[in-house]
């Protein structure tokens, strides 16, 4: 299964991505603007593809979602 996690560098998204990366048969892609976190620790796993972009950019979302089976949407504005 090919998954896209938006907001995958934030606290919740990073923990979910790290857990999903260990599951057999899962190809993982993250879309994040980098405002709340950066790739570190388990997210440096070469099996995880990280794309930097904003969910407000329709082109970035379409490109990141291409070829995926499901999207887990965790991107959000923090500190509101």
Buried (B, 14 or more C-beta within 10 A) or exposed (E): EBBBBBBBBBEEBBEBBBEBBEEEEBBBBBBBBEBBBEBEEBBEEEEBEBBBBBBEEEEBBEEBBEEBEEBBEBBEEEEE
